[in-house]
Amino acid sequence: MELLDPLLLARWQFGLTTLYHYLFVPLTLGLVLVTAIFQTVWYRTGEVKWLHLTRFFGKIFLINFAMGVVTGIVQEFQFGMNWSSYSRFVGDVFGAPLAFEGLLAFFLEATFIGLWIFGWDRLPRLAHLASIWMAAIGATLSAYFILAANAFMQNPVGYEMAADGSRAELVDFWALLTNPVALAAFPHTITSAWMFAAAVLIAVSAWHLMRHQNVETMRTSLRFGMWFMVISFVGVAISGDQLSLVMTATQPMKMAAAEAMYDTACGADASFSLFSLGTPDGSEEIWSLRVPYLLSLLSTHSLDGCVEGINDLQALYNEQFGPGDYTPIIWITYWSFRWMMGLGGIAALLSVAGLWFTRKKSTFQMKPWMWRVFVWSAPLPLLGSLVGWVFTEMGRQPWIVFSLMLTEDGVSPSVPGWNVLISLIAFTAIYATLAVVELGLIIKYAQKGPDPLPDPDAPAEPDSVENTPTTVY
């Protein structure tokens, strides 16, 4: 494939900008909920440490939110720049959920974030608390509408083809919103976002505790983060199980590619390989560590269920859609599926171990290397989410809209390759700069820590809570 191929460059650009934008999404979804919970506990108990946790992690949330807004806007411009054929084809369908996301969910989120920022000492405490919860609801709704739009690409529903066959037209908005893929992907996405927020709480708290700073406050946030991680991982596992059922029903090729399974198998033969060695395309297996029945159980919830293989599905799609290669890149789908599960599982296991080691106050004085493990494990859930999205989108290939439009047919026909290459280089350079700024700001505020408590190792008296200045911004 030539270097200036517009399709290749457009795919690289959209993939990189999407993954870059998603660096900020899970932390926003998770930290807005964490901030709301911390402020609720402060409102109910009056303990000043919860106020400081609210203000501290609220600052990190706001830095991340601002960067996510900027990168999200740029990402949407690519639909018209590099993917105009795709935009014309699905514009009637995509317009509705994206309009709801922008005009309802994002407007709700941004409005109440503004009230929360400037409402300290101006709004009644209950109204101010309600504003951060409304922002959390807006952020969650925003995620759902975007997932509903993406779900149409995985499983087209609620549409009819135009008379001339040039585009898909929305006929049932409710069917679009209740797409089984969206209903299954939403809890999986949200709980994985909570895992990353929990990892950030754990890493920041461990960094301070390793240095014996803000001990009382950071002990609380560390334990909260570890419990939040474990609970979120349970949600990820349950929702992931439901998502695998939906994926098998709507995109059987993606499930077959996740296992690099070329021949249809049932029962014990439908095993799940924990690790495999084989040819680069996955067509020949040299050695594999397998769990019998597990793929059948994941795909059908039955020990004797059958999972269709790549060869049979390829033959079926040749009959349905005409000659072509309908197989995704196997080594990418195979390993991204396992890295997604493995990274999340390691993060959860570390939190379980952390809860055991910190079950008593005396055990918080752990060895420095143990604290460093918790600090450096922060990216694990995020990396798991990123490779999960790589699996989701690459497993759909060669379709940009499954069964309706091939990816090669969605690219802008009149945009030359050199044009896409220039914008790809420019976006990559700008985003790299923004990433350094974002990471630097978050690290700066994380290392600074919360404002000192009146008595760092004891809860404040109720009257001192009322007299504590709450102006933050």
N, C-alpha and C positions, 0 to 999 in steps of 0.2 A: 504494500500500500504506500502510495507516494506521500512525501512529507507534507505537502500543501493540500492534502485531500480535505475539502471543507467539512465533510461528514466526520472524519476522525478528529479534526481540530475542534469542531463544534461540540462533539461529545466530551472531549477532554475539558473544554472550558466550562461546560455546564456541570460536569461531574465535580471538578475542582471547586467551583464557586458554591455549588450546593453543599458539598462536604464542609467547606469553610464556614458557610452560614450556619450549618448545623453544629458547629463548635459552640455556638452561643445559645441555641434553642433549648437544649436540655437543662442547662444551668438556670436559664430564665424560668422555665416551667417548675423546676424544683425549688429554687431559692425563694420565689415569690410565695410558695406554700409554706416553706420553713419560716420565713419572716412573719407571715400571718399567724402561724402557730405560736411563735415566740411572743408576739405582741399580745395574743389572746391569753397566754399564761401570765404575762405581766399584768394585764387588765384584771384577771381573776384573782391573782395572788398578791399583787403589789410588791413582789420581790424585785429589787432594782437590778439584779443581775440579768433578769429576762429583758428588761428595758435596754440594757447595754448590748445584749445579744441581738435584739431587734434592730437597733441602730447600726451595729457593726456589720451584720450580714446583709442588712438592707442597703448599705453603701455598695457592697460587692454586687448585689443584684442589680442596682441601678447602672453601674458601669457596664455590666454585661448586657443589660437590656438595650442601652443606647447603641452599642456596637451591633447587636442583632438586628435592630431596625435598619441601620445603614446597609448592611450586607443583604438583607432581605429585599429591599427595594431594587438594588442593582441586579439581583438574581432574576427578578421578574421581567426586566427589560430584555433579557436574552430570548424570551419567547418571540418577540418581534424582530430581534436582530438576526439570530441564527436559525430560528425554528419557525419561520413564517408559515410554511406549508402545514406544519403541525398545528399552529395557532388557528389557522383558518378552519382546519378540520374539527377541532374540539372546542373552538372559542365559544360556541353557543352553550356547551355543557359546562365548561370551566368557569364561564363568567358568573354563574349564579353562586357557587360556593365561595369563590374568591371575592365576590362583592360582599357577601355576608361576612367573610373574614375581615375585610378592610373596613366596611362601614359599620358593622355591628361589634364584632369581637375586639378588633384592634382599637377601635374608637373607645369602647368601654374600658379596655385595659389602660390605654394611654391617659384617658380622662381621670380615672381614679388613681393612677400612679401620681399624676400631677397634684391631686387633692392630698394624697398621702405625703408627698414631698413638702408641700407648702402649708399643710394643715396642722403641723406640730404647734401647739399653743394657740391655735386659731379655731380649730374644730373641737367640739366636745369629744372626750376620750372614746366614747362608744362610736360616734360617727367616724372618727379617725380610724378606729379599728375596722369598721365596716368598709372603709375605702380600700384597705389592702386586701381584704377578702374579695371585694368586687374586682380588683385588679387580677387576683388569682383566677377568678372565674372567667374573666375576659381572656386571659392567656390560655386557659384550657380550651375554651370555645374556639379560639383562633387555631389551636392545634387540630381540633376536630374538623373544622371546615377545610383546612389544607389537606388533611388525611383523606377526607371524602373526595376531594378533587384527584388526589393521587390514586385512590382506590379505583376510580374509573379507568385508569391506565392499566390496572391489574385485572379488573373484572368489569367490563362495560355493562352498565345497567341504566334504565330510565331514559333511553334515547330511541330515536328512529333515524334512519338514514334519509337525507334529503332526496327529493325525486330524481335529481341528476347524479346522486351518489357521491357528491363532492364533500359532504360534511355530515357530522353527527348533530342531530337537533334534540335538545332536551324536551322531553314530554312528561316526565314524572320526577319532579324535584325530590319528593319524599323517597322514592326508590333510590335516587342518587345518594341521599343522606343516610339511608339505612342499608347501604351496600354491605353485604356480609364481610367483605374485606376491611372496610372502614370500621365496622363494629368490633372486629377482632384486633385490628392494628392499633386502635386508639388506646385501650388499656395497656397494651404492650409498650407503646411509645411513651406513655405518661409514666408508668412505673419505672421504665429504664431511665427516664429523665430524673426521677426522684433518686435513683441509685447514684447518679453522678453528683447531685446536690449533696447527698449524704457523704460521698467520698470527699468532697471539698470541705465539709464541716469537720470530718475526721482529720484530714491533712492539716488544716489550719490549727485545730485544737492540739494535735500532736506536736506541731512545731513550737507552739507556746509552752506546752507542758514539758517538752524536752529542755527548755530554757528556764523552767520554773517561773513563768510569767503568767499573770492573770489566772492563777491556779483554780480558784473556785469557779469562775465563769467558764473556763475552758474544760474543766472536768465535766461540767454539765453538758456543754455542747458536744464533747467527745462521746459521751454515753448516748446522748440523743441521736447523734449521727450514726452510731453503730447499730442501734435498734432500728432506726429509719432505714438503714441499708438492708438489714435482714428482712424486714417487713416488705420492702420494695422488691427484693429479689424473689420472695414468694409470689408476689403479684406478677413479676416478669415471667416466672416459670409457669404459672397457671394460665396467663393470657397467651404465652407462647405456645402452650399445648393447644389451645383453641385456634390459634392462628395457623398452626400446622394442619389442622383438620380442614380449615377453609382453603388453605393453599392447595392441598391435595385435590379438593373438589373443583377449584376454579382454575388452577395452573399446575396440572400434574407434571408437566415437564420440569418445572422449577424444583419440585420435590425430588424427582428422579435425578436431576443434576446436583442437588444438594448431597446426594449419596453416591454420585457417579455410578449409578446403577443402570446398566445398558439393557439388561433383560428383565422382564417382568418376574417378580418373585412373590411368594406367598408364605405365610407362617414363619417357620424357623429360617427359611431362606431369605426372608425380608429382614435381614439383620442390619444393625447400625455399626459402622466402622468408627471406632474412636481414633484410629490412626492408620494411614495406609501409605504404602510405597507403590508407585506405578509409573506408567509412561506419562509424559507431560499432558496429553489430552485426556488422561484418565481411562482410556479404552482397555488398557491391559493392567491387571493388578499383579504386583510381585509379592507383596506381603501385606497383611492387614490384621489388626486387632479388632475383633468384632463381638458385638453383643447380640445373640440370637433373639429374634422376635421383636426387637426394640423398634425398628423402622415401621413394622406393621402396626405396633401399638401406637406409635406417634402419629401415623398417617390415618389409621382407621379406628383406633381404640379397640382393636380386636387382635388377639394373638394369632388368629388364622386368616387375617385380612390380606388382600393382595395389593401390591404397589406396582403400577405400570412402569416399565423400563423405557429408557431413552429410544432404543431401536423401534419398539412398537409405536411409541408416540410420534416418532419421526415419520414412520410410514403412514400413520393416521393423518398427520398434518399435511403430508404430501397429497393425500386424497382430497382433503378439505380445502386447502388453500393453494394448491398447485406446487410444482417442483421447487425445492429450495432447501436450505439448511436451517432448521428451526431449533437447533441445539445451542444453548448458551456456552460460554467458555467454561468448561467443566472444572478446571483446577481452581478458578476464581470462586465459583459457587461452592465447591466442596470445602475449601479451606476457610472461606469467609463465614460459612455456616458454623464451623467448629470454633473458630476464633471468637465469634459472637457469644457462643455459650460458654466457652472456656474463660474468657476475660471477666464476664459477669460472675461466674462461679467462683473464681479466685478472689474477687473483691468481697463477695459475701462470706467466704470462708475466713478471710482475714478479719472481718467484723465479728464473726462468731468467736474467733480466738481472742480478739480484743475485749469482747464482753467478759470472757472468762478471766483474762489477766487483770482486768480493772474492776472486778466485782467487789473489791474492798478498797477503801481509800488508801490503805497502806500499800497496795500493789500498784498505785499509779507511778511509783518511782521505778520505772522499768529501765532496762539498759538502753543507752543511746541508739544502738542499731535497731532496736525494736520500734522506737519512735520514728526512725528514718524510714522503716518499711511502710508505716502508715502514711507518712508524708508523700513518699514517692509512688504509692499505690493509687493516688488520686485520679490519674488519667484512665485507669483500667475500665470503669464503666463507660466512659466517653468513647474510648477506642472500641469497646464492644458494640456500642450503638452505631458508630461509624461503619464498621465492617458489616453490621446487620443491614444497614441501608445499601451498602455495596451489593450484598447478597440479594436484597429485594429488587433492586433496579437491574443489576446484571443478570439475575435469574430470569427476568422477563424477556430478555433479548432473544431473537432479533426484533421483537415487537416494541414500538413506542406506545401503542395502545393494543393490548393483547387481542389478537384475532381480527383487528380492524385496520391497523396501519403499521407498516414496517418502519423501523427507525430511519432507514435510508431514504424513505419517502417523506420524512418530516422536516428535513433540513431546508433552509432557505435556498431556492434555486439560483438566485442572482448574486449571492455573496461569494466573492472569490476567497480562495484559501489564504492568501497573504493578508487579507483584511481580518479574517478570524485569528490568524497567528499574531498579528499586532495587538489586537484587543486581549488575547490570551496572555501575552507577555505583560501588557500594561496592568491587567487585573491582578495577575500573580504578584507583580512587584508592589502594587498598592496594598493588596491584601496582606502580604508579608509584613509591610510596614505597620499596618493597622494591628496585626497580630502581636507584634512586638510592643506596641503602645498599650494594647488591651492587657496583655499578660503582665507588663510592667506595672500598670496601675493596680491590678488586682493583687499582685505580690506586695506592692508597697502598702496598701491598706490592710492586707492580711497580716503582714509582719508588724505593722503598727499596733494592731489589736484594738480592743474596745477601750473606751474611756475608763480611767481608773474608778473603781468603786469607792464609796466613802470608807468602807472597811473591806479590803479585798477578799478576806477569808470568812466573812460573816454576812448573813442577810441583813439588809437595811431595815430600820424601824419604819413602820407605816408613814410617820410624819416626814421622814427624810425622803421617802418616795415622792410625796407630794411636792417637796421643795426642790427636787432634783430638776435642773434645767433640761428640757426636752427638745429644745431647738437644735436641729442637726444641720440644716442646710441654709 
